[in-house]
Amino acid sequence: QVQLVESGGGLVQPGGSLRLSCEASRNNFNILTMGWYRQTPGKQRELVATITSDGSTDYPDSVKGRFTISRDNAKNTMFLQMNSLKPEDTAVYYCNARYRILTYWGQGTQVTVSS
């Protein structure tokens, strides 16, 4: 079992930045593939970024060049640096952890981009 706790969400103006954190309650954090997803009301949850156990990252075109995912295995923590935020980035952001067939989700943190 892995418990994931997100933090760092909030209200930011367009063009601003936020940094999300996700702390995992598990040793061997380094073997997990970690990711961020987001969801708005009435829409499916969509992938924002992933980072594998060896540090490989992937992003959809909608956030590429603006968002950066990273991890600190010594602290069992993953981060999402979000720059140049747009109103369409407004969503609940969820932390995800995967290992083989197992997948775990955090409770989500709200990000609102508005002037």
C-alpha positions as CSV (number, residue, x, y, z in Angstrom):
1,Q,0.0,0.0,0.0
2,V,1.2,3.5,-0.9
3,Q,-0.3,6.7,0.5
4,L,0.2,9.8,-1.5
5,V,-0.2,13.3,-0.2
6,E,-0.2,16.3,-2.5
7,S,0.5,19.9,-1.5
8,G,1.2,23.2,-3.2
9,G,-2.0,24.0,-5.0
10,G,-3.7,27.4,-4.9
11,L,-4.8,30.5,-6.7
12,V,-2.4,32.1,-9.2
13,Q,-2.7,34.7,-11.9
14,P,-2.2,33.8,-15.6
15,G,1.5,33.7,-16.4
16,G,2.4,32.8,-12.8
17,S,4.0,29.7,-11.3
18,L,3.2,27.0,-8.8
19,R,5.1,24.0,-7.5
20,L,3.2,20.9,-6.5
21,S,4.6,18.3,-4.2
22,C,3.6,14.7,-3.7
23,E,5.0,12.7,-0.7
24,A,4.8,9.0,-0.7
25,S,4.6,6.9,2.4
26,R,6.7,4.1,1.2
27,N,10.3,2.9,1.2
28,N,11.6,1.8,-2.2
29,F,10.0,5.0,-3.7
30,N,12.7,4.8,-6.3
31,I,11.1,1.8,-8.0
32,L,7.8,3.6,-8.6
33,T,6.7,5.3,-11.8
34,M,5.2,8.5,-10.7
35,G,2.9,10.9,-12.5
36,W,0.6,13.9,-12.3
37,Y,-2.9,14.0,-13.7
38,R,-5.5,16.6,-13.7
39,Q,-9.3,16.7,-13.9
40,T,-12.0,19.3,-14.4
41,P,-15.7,18.8,-13.8
42,G,-17.4,16.8,-16.5
43,K,-14.1,15.8,-18.1
44,Q,-11.9,12.7,-17.9
45,R,-8.7,12.7,-15.9
46,E,-5.8,13.6,-18.2
47,L,-2.1,12.9,-17.9
48,V,0.1,15.9,-17.2
49,A,3.5,14.4,-16.7
50,T,5.2,11.2,-15.8
51,I,8.7,10.2,-14.5
52,T,10.0,6.7,-14.4
53,S,12.2,5.1,-11.8
54,D,15.3,5.9,-14.0
55,G,14.2,9.6,-14.4
56,S,12.8,9.5,-17.9
57,T,10.0,12.1,-18.3
58,D,7.1,12.6,-20.6
59,Y,4.6,15.4,-21.2
60,P,1.6,16.0,-23.4
61,D,1.9,18.9,-25.9
62,S,-0.4,21.0,-23.8
63,V,2.1,21.4,-21.0
64,K,5.5,20.7,-22.7
65,G,7.9,23.5,-22.2
66,R,5.9,24.9,-19.3
67,F,5.8,22.1,-16.7
68,T,8.7,20.1,-15.3
69,I,8.3,16.9,-13.3
70,S,11.1,15.8,-10.9
71,R,11.6,13.5,-8.0
72,D,13.8,13.3,-4.9
73,N,14.1,9.6,-4.0
74,A,15.9,10.3,-0.8
75,K,12.8,12.2,0.4
76,N,10.1,10.0,-1.2
77,T,8.8,13.1,-2.9
78,M,7.8,14.1,-6.5
79,F,7.4,17.6,-7.7
80,L,5.7,19.4,-10.5
81,Q,7.0,22.9,-11.4
82,M,4.3,24.7,-13.4
83,N,5.3,27.9,-15.2
84,S,3.5,30.3,-17.5
85,L,0.2,29.0,-16.2
86,K,-2.9,29.5,-18.2
87,P,-6.6,29.6,-17.2
88,E,-7.1,26.3,-18.9
89,D,-4.6,24.7,-16.5
90,T,-7.2,25.2,-13.8
91,A,-8.1,21.7,-12.4
92,V,-7.7,19.3,-9.5
93,Y,-4.2,17.8,-9.8
94,Y,-3.7,14.3,-8.7
95,C,-0.5,12.4,-7.8
96,N,-0.2,8.9,-9.2
97,A,2.2,6.0,-8.4
98,R,2.5,2.8,-10.3
99,Y,4.4,-0.4,-9.9
100,R,3.6,-3.3,-12.2
101,I,-0.2,-3.8,-12.0
102,L,-0.6,-1.7,-8.9
103,T,-1.6,1.9,-9.0
104,Y,-2.3,4.5,-6.3
105,W,-3.8,8.0,-6.2
106,G,-3.5,11.0,-3.9
107,Q,-6.5,13.0,-2.8
108,G,-5.9,15.8,-5.2
109,T,-5.0,19.5,-4.9
110,Q,-6.8,22.4,-6.5
111,V,-5.0,24.7,-8.9
112,T,-6.9,27.8,-10.0
113,V,-5.4,30.1,-12.6
114,S,-7.4,33.3,-12.7
115,S,-7.0,37.1,-12.6
